Amino acid sequence: MSELTIEVAQRENLGKNANRRTRAAGKIPAVVYGGGRDTVAIEVDRPTILSMLRSGSGENTIFLLKLEGGKKSRHAMIKEMQVDSQTDIIQHIDFQRVLMDQKLHVQVAIELLGEAVGVKTDGGVLDFVTRELEVECLPGDIPDHLELDVSALHIGQHAEAGAIEMPKGVELLDSEDRVIVSIAQPRVAEEAEAEEEEGLLEAAQDEPEVIGRDQEEEAGD
């Protein structure tokens, strides 16, 4: 888990006009909620939060929000970001308070290790079916990612969630038989089989009709 400290200021003026002024001043309107406390309106420095988000710290980053000019601080995670669809500019951020001694349910990305023998040797195609799993753990135990070694997989085989070793303190919530990756036949082979089947069907349709005795007599008449 990664933790980042960011200084925030409490917002006194609310509403659309106040939010526009906040954004014009290089800040992003935000709120902090949850944890058994009242929702608090805050603002964060835009360049600072953008720099942190671009650092690749991950979607489960724990932020330590420190109130400007005071000693108050709270751990929180970004629950939702409102982004302008035309400009991609962040309009608003929802932070959810996090209690470091209480477990969370989070989605964690899966990182594949190695190259499947079915791909490397046999020319198969790897299908990455499930890219993240839901787990339960304390905030301090949230892994940056989960690892799955696919190097031993052959064509026709797959790997399930149960094959991923969970880090200490992390419990898998998704079903253990949920498919993570599978190795399919090469597309060229699939296309060749399809063409062969199509050819057999066409050949069957083109076979000459067998005429029985009664049909021959009718034809003679």
C-alpha positions in Angstrom: 0.0 0.0 0.0 1.1 3.5 -0.7 0.3 6.5 1.4 0.5 10.1 0.3 0.2 13.3 2.4 -1.8 16.2 1.0 -2.7 19.5 2.6 -6.3 20.5 2.2 -8.4 23.6 3.2 -11.9 23.7 4.5 -14.5 25.3 2.2 -16.8 27.9 3.7 -18.6 28.9 0.6 -20.6 26.3 -1.3 -22.6 26.1 -4.5 -21.9 26.2 -8.2 -20.6 29.8 -8.3 -18.3 29.1 -5.3 -17.0 26.0 -7.0 -16.3 27.9 -10.2 -14.2 30.4 -8.2 -12.4 27.5 -6.4 -11.5 26.0 -9.8 -10.4 29.3 -11.2 -8.0 29.7 -8.3 -6.3 26.4 -9.2 -8.1 24.3 -6.6 -10.5 21.3 -6.8 -13.7 21.2 -4.8 -14.0 18.0 -2.7 -15.7 16.4 0.2 -14.7 14.0 2.9 -17.3 11.6 4.2 -17.8 8.3 6.1 -16.1 7.0 9.2 -19.0 7.8 11.4 -18.4 11.6 11.0 -20.1 14.4 9.3 -19.4 15.2 5.6 -16.8 18.1 5.3 -16.4 20.3 2.3 -12.7 20.8 1.4 -10.5 22.0 -1.5 -7.3 20.5 -2.7 -4.5 22.0 -4.8 -5.0 20.9 -8.4 -1.3 20.6 -9.4 -0.5 18.7 -6.2 -3.2 16.1 -6.6 -2.6 15.7 -10.4 1.1 15.1 -9.7 0.2 12.4 -7.1 -2.3 10.7 -9.4 0.3 10.7 -12.3 2.9 9.1 -10.0 1.2 5.7 -10.6 0.6 5.1 -7.0 -2.6 3.1 -7.8 -6.3 3.4 -7.4 -6.2 2.2 -3.8 -3.8 4.9 -2.6 -4.4 6.0 1.0 -4.2 9.8 1.4 -3.4 11.5 4.7 -5.4 14.7 4.5 -3.9 17.4 6.7 -6.0 20.4 7.4 -4.3 23.6 6.4 -3.2 25.7 9.4 -4.3 23.0 11.9 -3.2 19.7 13.5 -6.2 17.7 12.2 -5.5 14.9 9.8 -7.6 12.0 8.4 -6.8 9.0 6.3 -9.0 8.7 3.2 -9.3 7.1 -0.2 -10.6 8.6 -3.4 -14.1 7.1 -3.9 -15.2 9.0 -7.0 -13.9 11.8 -9.3 -16.1 13.9 -11.5 -14.3 14.7 -14.8 -15.4 17.0 -17.5 -16.1 14.7 -20.6 -14.8 17.4 -23.0 -11.8 18.8 -21.3 -10.8 15.8 -19.0 -10.4 18.3 -16.2 -11.3 17.1 -12.7 -14.3 18.9 -11.4 -14.9 17.4 -8.0 -13.4 14.6 -5.8 -15.1 12.5 -3.2 -12.8 11.2 -0.4 -14.0 8.4 1.9 -12.5 8.3 5.4 -10.5 5.2 6.2 -10.0 3.8 9.7 -6.6 2.1 9.7 -7.8 -0.6 12.1 -10.9 -1.6 10.1 -10.8 -3.9 7.1 -11.8 -2.7 3.6 -13.2 -4.3 0.5 -11.1 -3.2 -2.5 -10.5 -4.2 -6.1 -6.8 -5.0 -6.7 -5.3 -5.3 -10.2 -3.7 -8.6 -11.4 -0.2 -8.6 -12.9 0.7 -11.6 -15.1 4.2 -13.1 -14.8 6.1 -15.1 -17.4 5.0 -16.1 -20.9 2.6 -19.0 -21.3 4.2 -22.0 -23.1 1.0 -22.3 -25.1 1.7 -18.9 -26.5 5.5 -18.9 -26.7 5.8 -22.4 -28.2 2.5 -23.3 -29.7 1.4 -19.9 -31.0 -1.8 -19.8 -28.8 -3.6 -16.7 -27.8 -3.8 -15.5 -24.2 -7.2 -14.2 -23.1 -6.9 -12.0 -20.0 -10.5 -12.6 -18.7 -10.4 -11.0 -15.2 -8.0 -8.2 -14.6 -8.8 -7.4 -10.9 -10.1 -9.2 -7.9 -12.0 -8.1 -4.8 -10.2 -8.7 -1.5 -10.6 -7.8 2.1 -7.8 -6.4 4.3 -6.7 -3.6 6.5 -5.8 -0.4 4.8 -2.1 -0.9 5.6 -2.2 -4.3 3.9 -3.7 -3.3 0.6 -1.3 -4.8 -2.1 -0.3 -2.7 -5.1 -1.2 -5.7 -7.3 -1.7 -9.5 -7.2 0.7 -11.7 -9.2 -0.2 -14.8 -11.3 2.5 -16.9 -13.1 1.1 -18.1 -16.4 4.3 -19.6 -17.8 3.2 -23.3 -17.4 -0.2 -22.9 -19.3 -0.7 -24.8 -22.5 -3.3 -24.4 -25.2 -6.7 -25.3 -23.8 -5.8 -24.6 -20.2 -6.7 -21.8 -17.9 -5.8 -20.3 -14.5 -8.3 -19.5 -11.8 -8.4 -17.0 -8.9 -7.5 -19.7 -6.4 -4.1 -20.1 -8.0 -3.1 -16.6 -6.9 -1.3 -16.6 -3.6 -2.8 -13.9 -1.4 -0.3 -11.7 0.5 -0.3 -11.9 4.3 -3.4 -10.3 5.8 -5.3 -10.3 2.5 -8.4 -12.5 2.0 -9.9 -13.2 -1.5 -13.6 -12.4 -1.7 -14.2 -13.4 -5.3 -14.9 -17.1 -6.1 -11.7 -19.2 -6.3 -12.9 -20.8 -9.5 -13.2 -17.5 -11.3 -11.2 -17.7 -14.5 -8.3 -15.2 -14.7 -6.6 -16.2 -18.0 -7.1 -18.9 -20.7 -5.0 -20.0 -23.6 -6.9 -20.4 -26.8 -5.9 -22.0 -30.1 -4.2 -19.8 -32.7 -6.6 -17.7 -34.7 -5.1 -19.1 -37.9 -6.0 -22.6 -36.8 -9.5 -21.6 -35.8 -10.0 -19.9 -39.2 -8.7 -23.0 -41.0 -11.1 -25.3 -39.1 -14.0 -22.9 -39.9 -13.1 -22.9 -43.6 -12.8 -26.7 -43.6 -16.2 -27.1 -42.0 -17.7 -24.6 -44.5 -16.1 -26.5 -47.4 -17.6 -29.8 -46.2 -21.0 -28.3 -46.0 -20.7 -26.9 -49.5 -19.5 -30.3 -50.8 -22.5 -32.0 -49.1 -24.9 -29.6 -50.8 -23.3 -30.1 -54.2 -23.6 -34.0 -54.2 -25.7 -35.3 -57.1 -29.2 -36.5 -56.2 -29.7 -40.3 -56.3 -32.6 -41.2 -58.5 -34.6 -44.3 -57.6 -36.4 -46.7 -60.0 -39.7 -45.0 -59.7 -38.2 -41.7 -60.5 -36.4 -43.2 -63.5 -39.7 -44.5 -64.9 -41.4 -41.2 -64.4 -38.5 -39.5 -66.2 -38.8 -42.1 -69.1 -42.5 -41.3 -69.5 
